[in-house]
Amino acid sequence: MSNLPITHVSGGSPLSLVAPRKQPAPQNAASTTSDRKRPKVADSPSPSEGSDQEADSAGEGPKQLIMSHEKPQGPYMWTATHQIIWLGMGKMLPPNLPQRPWVPIESIATPVNVDISVLTIPLTAKELLTFFPRHTHVAELQDRLTRNGIGGTDQANIINMQRDLHIPHIITGMQIRTHIKNARKRIPKISPAVPCTEHRVSHYNVSINSRTADDRVLIDYPLMDCFFGVHGDAIPAGRDCGPFTEALMSALVGRHDVMLSEMDRYIQNCGINRNLHPGYTDADFLGRHKEQITVCRSALVEEAKTKGYRWEG
């Protein structure tokens, strides 16, 4: 791949103009108020969409922390790569960028305004939720996942597991369900439900109705940087590993500097099969990962109890 142009500086580069400011660790309420009311949580929470109807703890006013109140509100600090790409487009960085909060997913994962519709290859459900966890606002994505039985709580559980997120900085089912509700305004729910078998994303309308004008400007992004924030053990494998993951691993090993918009040429040059595994379907995704999701979710529920948060997962 020596013929590929060098088009960016990696997000891990020290050339970042605005360094991220990590937030202080949340208060460990359990160590300060021993008589705190604990959240009402199930002993063995289910990873299925039926768990959307979580019972809220009665609590006792201010004694119980609420995750949605403790998490910093956007707009958030950009990834270093996002900043470099923005400057390369001849644009000025937002003047308030140095004051924006750094958060473990929004400031690390592939930015929300990266145009994934430039990809012409199919992606598995796990690839989408692992490498593009901030794209759950895309109506076509929600239409696909929900029609295939992967609901809001399921998506949140998978993202939290794949990105190793911790309380209070997790994705909640409520957040994803808001995206699903908004998606229904563009793509009405099909009744009776018909599974979605279209796994390509080239028809996705990625534009976001954000209060922040900069987020409405679609950008290209380096393939390698889509891996930031993903632990090696979380790399999609087996049936969940499609041509995107294969190309990403090839780029990481060879340090190939390729943009998402260059994926077609890169895949062709690398001799990567453009298709998913024969017989791949989203329908059996949750069943294949049920145990992992349950373990991760249970750990987060326990962490919320320990830190004195009301469970909102």
Summary of the structure (lengths in Angstrom):
residues: 313
radius of gyration: 19.9
end to end distance: 43.1
largest distance: 64.7
contacts: 956
relative contact order: 0.21
helix: 44%
strand: 4%
